[in-house]
């Protein structure tokens, strides 16, 4: 009575599915990180534009009040 060798772990359908799910989860995580970085960059740019606008407004108001 001979026993067939077990399939390697990488060829097992369950392991293949787990590998695929792990791959997609890691890819999804990378996409989330990229999206968060993009959002953070946009927030910093918006903040910078707001600060710049406030400074320009302050300078205009000061210069307007000068005799």
Backbone torsions as a table, in degrees:
resi	resn	phi	psi	omega
1	UNK	NA	113.8	179.5
2	UNK	-104.6	145.1	-179.0
3	UNK	-106.5	134.2	178.7
4	UNK	-70.5	140.9	178.1
5	UNK	-66.9	144.6	178.9
6	UNK	-68.9	147.6	178.5
7	UNK	-67.0	145.6	176.2
8	UNK	-58.3	153.5	-176.4
9	UNK	-56.3	-34.5	-177.0
10	UNK	-72.0	-17.7	-179.5
11	UNK	-99.3	-7.2	178.4
12	UNK	-68.0	129.0	-177.3
13	UNK	-56.3	-37.5	179.7
14	UNK	-65.6	-44.0	179.4
15	UNK	-67.0	-36.3	177.0
16	UNK	-61.7	-43.1	178.8
17	UNK	-65.0	-41.7	178.8
18	UNK	-64.5	-40.8	177.6
19	UNK	-61.9	-41.7	-179.7
20	UNK	-65.7	-44.3	178.6
21	UNK	-63.6	-41.6	178.0
22	UNK	-62.0	-42.8	178.9
23	UNK	-60.1	-47.3	-178.8
24	UNK	-66.7	-35.1	177.8
25	UNK	-65.7	-42.3	179.6
26	UNK	-66.9	-38.8	178.7
27	UNK	-65.8	-41.1	178.6
28	UNK	-64.2	-40.3	178.7
29	UNK	-63.0	-41.5	178.3
30	UNK	-63.8	-39.1	177.6
31	UNK	-65.0	-39.1	177.9
32	UNK	-63.0	-43.9	179.9
33	UNK	-62.9	-43.6	178.7
34	UNK	-61.2	-42.6	-179.8
35	UNK	-64.7	-41.0	179.2
36	UNK	-64.8	-39.6	177.9
37	UNK	-63.9	-40.0	178.8
38	UNK	-64.8	-43.2	178.7
39	UNK	-64.1	-44.2	179.7
40	UNK	-62.0	-41.9	178.2
41	UNK	-61.8	-42.9	179.0
42	UNK	-63.7	-38.4	178.7
43	UNK	-65.7	-41.4	178.4
44	UNK	-64.7	-41.0	178.7
45	UNK	-63.6	-43.7	178.6
46	UNK	-61.9	-43.1	178.2
47	UNK	-62.4	-44.6	179.4
48	UNK	-61.6	-42.2	178.0
49	UNK	-64.1	-39.8	178.0
50	UNK	-63.9	-44.0	178.8
51	UNK	-64.4	-43.1	178.3
52	UNK	-61.4	-42.2	178.1
53	UNK	-63.2	-39.9	178.3
54	UNK	-65.0	-41.4	178.6
55	UNK	-65.4	-43.7	178.6
56	UNK	-62.7	-41.7	178.4
57	UNK	-62.6	-42.9	179.6
58	UNK	-63.2	-42.4	179.4
59	UNK	-64.7	-42.6	178.9
60	UNK	-63.3	-42.3	-180.0
61	UNK	-64.6	-43.8	179.4
62	UNK	-63.3	-45.8	-178.9
63	UNK	-67.6	-31.7	-179.8
64	UNK	-67.9	-34.9	-177.2
65	UNK	-79.8	-14.7	-178.8
66	UNK	-67.2	143.2	-178.9
67	UNK	-70.8	NA	NA
